[in-house]
């Protein structure tokens, strides 16, 4: 079975159905990685959105949609 390094600690992880936390070696490493994403230590690069684009246009009403 091939092995790959754990993304968090670099310990070898067997790539099989038996490896419960793959690609991580343990739940601890998985939670460390999740925490890094949540605190934005990890991020997917992209273009920054300007505040003008993020604001709703003046044409949009605050009223809920009517069906």
N, CA, C and O atoms as a GROMACS GRO file, in nm:
protein
  268
    1UNK      N    1   0.084  -0.117   0.000
    1UNK     CA    2   0.000   0.000   0.000
    1UNK      C    3   0.090   0.124   0.000
    1UNK      O    4   0.186   0.130   0.076
    2UNK      N    5   0.060   0.224  -0.083
    2UNK     CA    6   0.143   0.345  -0.085
    2UNK      C    7   0.124   0.427   0.042
    2UNK      O    8   0.018   0.424   0.105
    3UNK      N    9   0.228   0.499   0.080
    3UNK     CA   10   0.219   0.589   0.195
    3UNK      C   11   0.247   0.732   0.149
    3UNK      O   12   0.320   0.755   0.053
    4UNK      N   13   0.188   0.826   0.220
    4UNK     CA   14   0.204   0.968   0.192
    4UNK      C   15   0.227   1.039   0.324
    4UNK      O   16   0.182   0.992   0.428
    5UNK      N   17   0.297   1.153   0.322
    5UNK     CA   18   0.320   1.225   0.448
    5UNK      C   19   0.192   1.296   0.496
    5UNK      O   20   0.117   1.352   0.416
    6UNK      N   21   0.170   1.292   0.626
    6UNK     CA   22   0.059   1.365   0.687
    6UNK      C   23   0.081   1.514   0.658
    6UNK      O   24   0.192   1.563   0.678
    7UNK      N   25  -0.021   1.587   0.612
    7UNK     CA   26  -0.003   1.729   0.581
    7UNK      C   27   0.037   1.814   0.702
    7UNK      O   28   0.094   1.922   0.685
    8UNK      N   29   0.008   1.766   0.822
    8UNK     CA   30   0.038   1.844   0.942
    8UNK      C   31   0.174   1.810   1.002
    8UNK      O   32   0.255   1.900   1.027
    9UNK      N   33   0.201   1.682   1.024
    9UNK     CA   34   0.324   1.644   1.095
    9UNK      C   35   0.425   1.568   1.009
    9UNK      O   36   0.536   1.540   1.054
   10UNK      N   37   0.389   1.535   0.887
   10UNK     CA   38   0.475   1.466   0.791
   10UNK      C   39   0.499   1.319   0.824
   10UNK      O   40   0.582   1.255   0.759
   11UNK      N   41   0.429   1.263   0.923
   11UNK     CA   42   0.438   1.120   0.952
   11UNK      C   43   0.380   1.042   0.836
   11UNK      O   44   0.281   1.086   0.777
   12UNK      N   45   0.437   0.926   0.799
   12UNK     CA   46   0.381   0.849   0.687
   12UNK      C   47   0.241   0.796   0.719
   12UNK      O   48   0.216   0.745   0.828
   13UNK      N   49   0.151   0.809   0.621
   13UNK     CA   50   0.013   0.760   0.635
   13UNK      C   51  -0.012   0.664   0.521
   13UNK      O   52   0.010   0.696   0.405
   14UNK      N   53  -0.059   0.545   0.554
   14UNK     CA   54  -0.094   0.446   0.452
   14UNK      C   55  -0.224   0.488   0.385
   14UNK      O   56  -0.322   0.518   0.453
   15UNK      N   57  -0.225   0.490   0.253
   15UNK     CA   58  -0.344   0.534   0.179
   15UNK      C   59  -0.434   0.414   0.156
   15UNK      O   60  -0.427   0.349   0.051
   16UNK      N   61  -0.519   0.385   0.254
   16UNK     CA   62  -0.612   0.272   0.244
   16UNK      C   63  -0.737   0.304   0.323
   16UNK      O   64  -0.741   0.401   0.399
   17UNK      N   65  -0.838   0.222   0.306
   17UNK     CA   66  -0.963   0.240   0.379
   17UNK      C   67  -0.942   0.224   0.530
   17UNK      O   68  -1.021   0.276   0.609
   18UNK      N   69  -0.838   0.153   0.570
   18UNK     CA   70  -0.809   0.132   0.712
   18UNK      C   71  -0.755   0.259   0.779
   18UNK      O   72  -0.760   0.270   0.901
   19UNK      N   73  -0.703   0.353   0.702
   19UNK     CA   74  -0.650   0.478   0.757
   19UNK      C   75  -0.767   0.573   0.781
   19UNK      O   76  -0.808   0.647   0.692
   20UNK      N   77  -0.819   0.570   0.901
   20UNK     CA   78  -0.943   0.641   0.936
   20UNK      C   79  -0.936   0.792   0.913
   20UNK      O   80  -1.035   0.852   0.872
   21UNK      N   81  -0.822   0.855   0.937
   21UNK     CA   82  -0.812   1.001   0.931
   21UNK      C   83  -0.741   1.051   0.805
   21UNK      O   84  -0.706   1.168   0.798
   22UNK      N   85  -0.720   0.964   0.706
   22UNK     CA   86  -0.643   1.006   0.589
   22UNK      C   87  -0.702   1.131   0.525
   22UNK      O   88  -0.824   1.142   0.519
   23UNK      N   89  -0.624   1.221   0.479
   23UNK     CA   90  -0.481   1.213   0.458
   23UNK      C   91  -0.399   1.243   0.583
   23UNK      O   92  -0.276   1.248   0.576
   24UNK      N   93  -0.464   1.262   0.697
   24UNK     CA   94  -0.394   1.288   0.822
   24UNK      C   95  -0.364   1.158   0.895
   24UNK      O   96  -0.429   1.056   0.871
   25UNK      N   97  -0.265   1.163   0.984
   25UNK     CA   98  -0.229   1.042   1.059
   25UNK      C   99  -0.318   1.022   1.181
   25UNK      O  100  -0.327   0.910   1.233
   26UNK      N  101  -0.384   1.129   1.227
   26UNK     CA  102  -0.466   1.118   1.348
   26UNK      C  103  -0.573   1.227   1.349
   26UNK      O  104  -0.570   1.321   1.269
   27UNK      N  105  -0.667   1.213   1.440
   27UNK     CA  106  -0.770   1.315   1.456
   27UNK      C  107  -0.706   1.447   1.501
   27UNK      O  108  -0.750   1.554   1.460
   28UNK      N  109  -0.604   1.438   1.584
   28UNK     CA  110  -0.535   1.558   1.631
   28UNK      C  111  -0.481   1.639   1.514
   28UNK      O  112  -0.502   1.760   1.508
   29UNK      N  113  -0.411   1.575   1.421
   29UNK     CA  114  -0.357   1.645   1.304
   29UNK      C  115  -0.469   1.701   1.218
   29UNK      O  116  -0.456   1.810   1.162
   30UNK      N  117  -0.579   1.629   1.206
   30UNK     CA  118  -0.693   1.678   1.128
   30UNK      C  119  -0.750   1.804   1.190
   30UNK      O  120  -0.782   1.899   1.118
   31UNK      N  121  -0.763   1.808   1.323
   31UNK     CA  122  -0.817   1.924   1.392
   31UNK      C  123  -0.722   2.043   1.388
   31UNK      O  124  -0.766   2.158   1.380
   32UNK      N  125  -0.592   2.017   1.393
   32UNK     CA  126  -0.494   2.125   1.379
   32UNK      C  127  -0.509   2.190   1.243
   32UNK      O  128  -0.508   2.313   1.232
   33UNK      N  129  -0.524   2.110   1.138
   33UNK     CA  130  -0.541   2.162   1.003
   33UNK      C  131  -0.672   2.241   0.991
   33UNK      O  132  -0.674   2.349   0.932
   34UNK      N  133  -0.780   2.188   1.046
   34UNK     CA  134  -0.909   2.258   1.043
   34UNK      C  135  -0.898   2.394   1.112
   34UNK      O  136  -0.951   2.493   1.063
   35UNK      N  137  -0.831   2.397   1.226
   35UNK     CA  138  -0.812   2.523   1.298
   35UNK      C  139  -0.734   2.624   1.217
   35UNK      O  140  -0.763   2.744   1.222
   36UNK      N  141  -0.635   2.578   1.141
   36UNK     CA  142  -0.557   2.668   1.056
   36UNK      C  143  -0.645   2.729   0.948
   36UNK      O  144  -0.629   2.847   0.916
   37UNK      N  145  -0.737   2.651   0.890
   37UNK     CA  146  -0.829   2.707   0.790
   37UNK      C  147  -0.924   2.807   0.854
   37UNK      O  148  -0.952   2.912   0.796
   38UNK      N  149  -0.974   2.775   0.973
   38UNK     CA  150  -1.073   2.862   1.038
   38UNK      C  151  -1.012   2.994   1.083
   38UNK      O  152  -1.082   3.095   1.088
   39UNK      N  153  -0.883   2.996   1.117
   39UNK     CA  154  -0.816   3.120   1.158
   39UNK      C  155  -0.747   3.187   1.040
   39UNK      O  156  -0.672   3.284   1.058
   40UNK      N  157  -0.772   3.136   0.920
   40UNK     CA  158  -0.718   3.190   0.796
   40UNK      C  159  -0.566   3.185   0.786
   40UNK      O  160  -0.506   3.264   0.714
   41UNK      N  161  -0.504   3.091   0.860
   41UNK     CA  162  -0.361   3.065   0.839
   41UNK      C  163  -0.343   2.994   0.706
   41UNK      O  164  -0.240   3.011   0.640
   42UNK      N  165  -0.441   2.916   0.666
   42UNK     CA  166  -0.447   2.855   0.533
   42UNK      C  167  -0.556   2.930   0.456
   42UNK      O  168  -0.659   2.965   0.512
   43UNK      N  169  -0.531   2.954   0.329
   43UNK     CA  170  -0.631   3.020   0.246
   43UNK      C  171  -0.604   2.986   0.101
   43UNK      O  172  -0.490   2.960   0.062
   44UNK      N  173  -0.708   2.987   0.021
   44UNK     CA  174  -0.695   2.967  -0.123
   44UNK      C  175  -0.682   3.105  -0.184
   44UNK      O  176  -0.770   3.189  -0.166
   45UNK      N  177  -0.573   3.130  -0.256
   45UNK     CA  178  -0.553   3.263  -0.311
   45UNK      C  179  -0.660   3.299  -0.414
   45UNK      O  180  -0.709   3.213  -0.487
   46UNK      N  181  -0.693   3.423  -0.418
   46UNK     CA  182  -0.790   3.472  -0.515
   46UNK      C  183  -0.788   3.624  -0.516
   46UNK      O  184  -0.715   3.687  -0.439
   47UNK      N  185  -0.867   3.680  -0.601
   47UNK     CA  186  -0.874   3.825  -0.609
   47UNK      C  187  -0.954   3.879  -0.491
   47UNK      O  188  -1.054   3.820  -0.450
   48UNK      N  189  -0.910   3.991  -0.438
   48UNK     CA  190  -0.980   4.053  -0.328
   48UNK      C  191  -1.107   4.119  -0.382
   48UNK      O  192  -1.105   4.180  -0.489
   49UNK      N  193  -1.216   4.107  -0.309
   49UNK     CA  194  -1.344   4.166  -0.350
   49UNK      C  195  -1.350   4.307  -0.292
   49UNK      O  196  -1.332   4.325  -0.172
   50UNK      N  197  -1.377   4.405  -0.377
   50UNK     CA  198  -1.386   4.542  -0.329
   50UNK      C  199  -1.516   4.560  -0.250
   50UNK      O  200  -1.614   4.491  -0.276
   51UNK      N  201  -1.517   4.653  -0.154
   51UNK     CA  202  -1.639   4.676  -0.075
   51UNK      C  203  -1.757   4.718  -0.162
   51UNK      O  204  -1.872   4.690  -0.125
   52UNK      N  205  -1.733   4.784  -0.275
   52UNK     CA  206  -1.843   4.826  -0.363
   52UNK      C  207  -1.916   4.706  -0.420
   52UNK      O  208  -2.039   4.710  -0.434
   53UNK      N  209  -1.846   4.601  -0.453
   53UNK     CA  210  -1.906   4.481  -0.511
   53UNK      C  211  -1.983   4.404  -0.404
   53UNK      O  212  -2.086   4.344  -0.434
   54UNK      N  213  -1.935   4.406  -0.283
   54UNK     CA  214  -1.998   4.329  -0.175
   54UNK      C  215  -2.128   4.392  -0.128
   54UNK      O  216  -2.212   4.322  -0.070
   55UNK      N  217  -2.149   4.520  -0.150
   55UNK     CA  218  -2.270   4.589  -0.106
   55UNK      C  219  -2.383   4.565  -0.206
   55UNK      O  220  -2.359   4.565  -0.326
   56UNK      N  221  -2.507   4.545  -0.158
   56UNK     CA  222  -2.619   4.531  -0.251
   56UNK      C  223  -2.643   4.665  -0.323
   56UNK      O  224  -2.620   4.772  -0.266
   57UNK      N  225  -2.687   4.657  -0.445
   57UNK     CA  226  -2.713   4.778  -0.522
   57UNK      C  227  -2.835   4.850  -0.466
   57UNK      O  228  -2.915   4.792  -0.394
   58UNK      N  229  -2.848   4.977  -0.500
   58UNK     CA  230  -2.961   5.056  -0.450
   58UNK      C  231  -3.093   5.010  -0.509
   58UNK      O  232  -3.199   5.043  -0.456
   59UNK      N  233  -3.089   4.933  -0.621
   59UNK     CA  234  -3.210   4.882  -0.683
   59UNK      C  235  -3.273   4.769  -0.601
   59UNK      O  236  -3.393   4.744  -0.612
   60UNK      N  237  -3.191   4.703  -0.520
   60UNK     CA  238  -3.242   4.590  -0.442
   60UNK      C  239  -3.316   4.642  -0.320
   60UNK      O  240  -3.270   4.734  -0.253
   61UNK      N  241  -3.427   4.584  -0.291
   61UNK     CA  242  -3.510   4.623  -0.178
   61UNK      C  243  -3.476   4.537  -0.058
   61UNK      O  244  -3.428   4.424  -0.071
   62UNK      N  245  -3.500   4.592   0.062
   62UNK     CA  246  -3.481   4.515   0.184
   62UNK      C  247  -3.600   4.425   0.213
   62UNK      O  248  -3.597   4.344   0.306
   63UNK      N  249  -3.707   4.438   0.134
   63UNK     CA  250  -3.825   4.356   0.154
   63UNK      C  251  -3.797   4.212   0.112
   63UNK      O  252  -3.720   4.189   0.019
   64UNK      N  253  -3.859   4.115   0.180
   64UNK     CA  254  -3.840   3.975   0.140
   64UNK      C  255  -3.901   3.951   0.002
   64UNK      O  256  -3.991   4.024  -0.039
   65UNK      N  257  -3.855   3.851  -0.070
   65UNK     CA  258  -3.909   3.823  -0.202
   65UNK      C  259  -4.056   3.782  -0.193
   65UNK      O  260  -4.098   3.716  -0.098
   66UNK      N  261  -4.133   3.823  -0.293
   66UNK     CA  262  -4.274   3.788  -0.296
   66UNK      C  263  -4.294   3.672  -0.393
   66UNK      O  264  -4.232   3.667  -0.499
   67UNK      N  265  -4.380   3.581  -0.354
   67UNK     CA  266  -4.403   3.462  -0.439
   67UNK      C  267  -4.536   3.470  -0.507
   67UNK      O  268  -4.573   3.380  -0.582
   0.00000   0.00000   0.00000
